[in-house]
Amino acid sequence: MSDSAHVVIIGAGPAGIFAALELARNGMTDVLMVEKGHAISKRRCPARETSCVGCRTCDIMTGWGGAGAFSDGKLTLTTEVGGWLPDYVERAALEELLAYSDGLWLEFGATDEVHGPDPQTAADLQREATLAGMRLVPMRIRHLGTDRSPQVLDAMRQHLEAVGVRIRTEVAAVRILAEENRVSGVELSDGATVRTSTVIAAPGREGADWLAGQARTLKIPLTNNAVDIGVRVECPAPVMERLTTPLYEAKLVYHTKSFGDPVRTFCMNPYGEVTTESYGDVVTVNGHSFAESKTDYTNFAVLVSQRFTEPFDDPLAYGRSIARLANLLGDGILVQRYSDLKAGRRSTPERITQGLTVPTLAGATPGDLAAVLPYRHLTDIIEFVEALDALVPGIAGPSTLMYGVEVKFYSSRLEVDADLQTSVEGLFAIGDGAGITRGLVQAGASGVIAARAIIRHR
Ligand SMILES: Cc1cc2nc3c(=O)[nH]c(=O)nc-3n(C[C@H](O)[C@H](O)[C@H](O)COP(=O)(O)OP(=O)(O)OC[C@H]3O[C@@H](n4cnc5c(N)ncnc54)[C@H](O)[C@@H]3O)c2cc1C
């Protein structure tokens, strides 16, 4: 069976969707989107009721909307986080591009409320952070909420279908075809081959290994990004309120005394829940919060960045091994009170109940993160929490829980030019799967960059 399209987009996460929106907005609608996961109405994650059961198709990571669909939907409106687009686009142009992408979220139903500190509060908190030895990066955030994101993404689907973009879910791209270093088509999992001169590959973290394999076959150079390894911290919400009330999300960066490693906070969820994330045979921890319903707790990740040079250069395998060890000891996710970790003893269900935080992740096993995390990471995390206690008194106390492990796998990065086009003519690589972004806003913006280049050259 054979089909054709002017542009084939692989993956319907924010990167692929925003590419399609920008193409359609400029009159280019002979576009086929293929998405290996389910339509948004069919996406159901059993882990909302139990812990991760390792579905064959993970409805959290795949399907219309991509990993963004059930994500917390925090649109961080700054060039400082969310990916490596500053490597390709000048800062002023990137700021405009992020504002444009934010406008698309708004157009399809995102809330118009933006969280962010007033300048005086930001300056005061930055001063206090400096005294605690940390750098505080103030950010403006539009929070969709896990419950509202699917509606916004579905409104985008309806619009794209209405203007003639073809969308096929539950169909994977199997092979990107090229002749004489030019894209010629895409083979699909249903046996069809689509003839095309332009492919936008946006397969997200879920499809990163597949895309790296395609890049190797097509002789597109790849480089490794770092891997971030750490824990998800959960505490009573009032403890973090001096940061979360004015800032919503506090982005803190600290360099540890023992190793000089950068340790940072990531994905802060005031009044949220801790969740799991599945990567095939390993389960890691994550977090989200709902726009409408709230818990009494706040969670956030504390991550240590690890980059390898030689002879070992497989950060994904390293992160996976640590996550696998945590899964082995915890039969999934481990949880430990910070005070137990510092006292050098495991947590037990009884010790957990002595603290004020009731774990929001059902099924996490009380245990000992010291048996899992490398000495370097553990030391970095403890130093970070002790430093944070100067800014947020109480965070180093007995009511703070740590879930392990949280791993942020950043895909190997495909070599691309400023249009995000690879050395294979007509093949664009965007979003998290190409190792270029790691957040909703930059992922969407990368789609706009590729689409604009295609429009320019049509
Ligand atoms: C639980 C969770 C919470 C998050 N919270 C936030 C947040 O609050 N703020 C933020 O900025 N970011 C957040 N993120 C990250 C954000 O979701 C991602 O950065 C973003 O979704 C990346 O967009 P993408 O389009 O590049 O990839 P994805 O969203 O991963 O989409 C890629 C799509 O491609 C599909 N695909 C893969 N391979 C193939 C193939 N071969 N053929 C066809 N389809 C394929 C996948 O099924 C997937 O649907 C969160 C992520 C998770 C998992």
The ligand as an SDF file (V2000), in Angstrom:
LIG
                    3D

 53 58  0  0  0  0  0  0  0  0999 V2000
    4.6010   13.2080   33.8550 C   0  0  0  0  0  0  0  0  0  0  0  0
    5.2330   14.3230   33.0830 C   0  0  0  0  0  0  0  0  0  0  0  0
    5.0580   15.6430   33.4930 C   0  0  0  0  0  0  0  0  0  0  0  0
    5.6200   16.6940   32.7610 C   0  0  0  0  0  0  0  0  0  0  0  0
    5.3610   17.9760   33.1560 N   0  0  0  0  0  0  0  0  0  0  0  0
    5.8310   19.0060   32.4210 C   0  0  0  0  0  0  0  0  0  0  0  0
    5.5010   20.3480   32.7440 C   0  0  0  0  0  0  0  0  0  0  0  0
    4.7510   20.6270   33.6650 O   0  0  0  0  0  0  0  0  0  0  0  0
    6.0310   21.3510   31.9980 N   0  0  0  0  0  0  0  0  0  0  0  0
    6.8490   21.1050   30.9390 C   0  0  0  0  0  0  0  0  0  0  0  0
    7.2820   22.0560   30.2790 O   0  0  0  0  0  0  0  0  0  0  0  0
    7.1480   19.8320   30.5860 N   0  0  0  0  0  0  0  0  0  0  0  0
    6.6600   18.7810   31.2960 C   0  0  0  0  0  0  0  0  0  0  0  0
    6.9580   17.5000   30.9360 N   0  0  0  0  0  0  0  0  0  0  0  0
    7.8030   17.2910   29.7620 C   0  0  0  0  0  0  0  0  0  0  0  0
    6.9770   17.4940   28.4920 C   0  0  0  0  0  0  0  0  0  0  0  0
    5.8270   16.6990   28.5520 O   0  0  0  0  0  0  0  0  0  0  0  0
    7.8410   17.1630   27.2840 C   0  0  0  0  0  0  0  0  0  0  0  0
    8.9820   18.0140   27.3060 O   0  0  0  0  0  0  0  0  0  0  0  0
    7.1000   17.3780   25.9760 C   0  0  0  0  0  0  0  0  0  0  0  0
    5.9220   16.6300   25.9340 O   0  0  0  0  0  0  0  0  0  0  0  0
    7.9920   16.9800   24.7870 C   0  0  0  0  0  0  0  0  0  0  0  0
    7.2890   17.1330   23.6130 O   0  0  0  0  0  0  0  0  0  0  0  0
    7.6420   16.2700   22.3030 P   0  0  0  0  0  0  0  0  0  0  0  0
    6.5730   16.5840   21.3190 O   0  0  0  0  0  0  0  0  0  0  0  0
    9.0440   16.4910   21.9250 O   0  0  0  0  0  0  0  0  0  0  0  0
    7.5550   14.7460   22.7420 O   0  0  0  0  0  0  0  0  0  0  0  0
    6.3640   13.9190   23.3870 P   0  0  0  0  0  0  0  0  0  0  0  0
    5.4150   14.8080   24.0800 O   0  0  0  0  0  0  0  0  0  0  0  0
    7.0090   12.8290   24.1390 O   0  0  0  0  0  0  0  0  0  0  0  0
    5.5920   13.3240   22.1200 O   0  0  0  0  0  0  0  0  0  0  0  0
    6.2040   12.4120   21.2490 C   0  0  0  0  0  0  0  0  0  0  0  0
    5.1230   11.5170   20.6460 C   0  0  0  0  0  0  0  0  0  0  0  0
    5.7240   10.7320   19.5930 O   0  0  0  0  0  0  0  0  0  0  0  0
    5.1620    9.4310   19.6110 C   0  0  0  0  0  0  0  0  0  0  0  0
    6.0830    8.4980   18.9410 N   0  0  0  0  0  0  0  0  0  0  0  0
    7.2690    8.0410   19.4130 C   0  0  0  0  0  0  0  0  0  0  0  0
    7.8590    7.2450   18.4960 N   0  0  0  0  0  0  0  0  0  0  0  0
    7.0070    7.1860   17.4410 C   0  0  0  0  0  0  0  0  0  0  0  0
    7.0520    6.5000   16.1970 C   0  0  0  0  0  0  0  0  0  0  0  0
    8.0980    5.7450   15.8260 N   0  0  0  0  0  0  0  0  0  0  0  0
    5.9920    6.6430   15.3440 N   0  0  0  0  0  0  0  0  0  0  0  0
    4.9110    7.4130   15.6920 C   0  0  0  0  0  0  0  0  0  0  0  0
    4.8260    8.0790   16.8760 N   0  0  0  0  0  0  0  0  0  0  0  0
    5.8670    7.9720   17.7310 C   0  0  0  0  0  0  0  0  0  0  0  0
    4.9770    9.1370   21.0820 C   0  0  0  0  0  0  0  0  0  0  0  0
    3.9660    8.1550   21.2330 O   0  0  0  0  0  0  0  0  0  0  0  0
    4.5520   10.5130   21.6350 C   0  0  0  0  0  0  0  0  0  0  0  0
    3.1570   10.6310   21.6850 O   0  0  0  0  0  0  0  0  0  0  0  0
    6.4240   16.4270   31.6310 C   0  0  0  0  0  0  0  0  0  0  0  0
    6.6230   15.0950   31.2270 C   0  0  0  0  0  0  0  0  0  0  0  0
    6.0240   14.0520   31.9230 C   0  0  0  0  0  0  0  0  0  0  0  0
    6.2480   12.6480   31.4440 C   0  0  0  0  0  0  0  0  0  0  0  0
  1  2  1  0
  2  3  1  0
  2 52  2  0
  3  4  2  0
  4  5  1  0
  4 50  1  0
  5  6  2  0
  6  7  1  0
  6 13  1  0
  7  8  2  0
  7  9  1  0
  9 10  1  0
 10 11  2  0
 10 12  1  0
 12 13  2  0
 13 14  1  0
 14 15  1  0
 14 50  1  0
 15 16  1  0
 16 17  1  0
 16 18  1  0
 18 19  1  0
 18 20  1  0
 20 21  1  0
 20 22  1  0
 22 23  1  0
 23 24  1  0
 24 25  2  0
 24 26  1  0
 24 27  1  0
 27 28  1  0
 28 29  2  0
 28 30  1  0
 28 31  1  0
 31 32  1  0
 32 33  1  0
 33 34  1  0
 33 48  1  0
 34 35  1  0
 35 36  1  0
 35 46  1  0
 36 37  1  0
 36 45  1  0
 37 38  2  0
 38 39  1  0
 39 40  1  0
 39 45  2  0
 40 41  1  0
 40 42  2  0
 42 43  1  0
 43 44  2  0
 44 45  1  0
 46 47  1  0
 46 48  1  0
 48 49  1  0
 50 51  2  0
 51 52  1  0
 52 53  1  0
M  END
$$$$
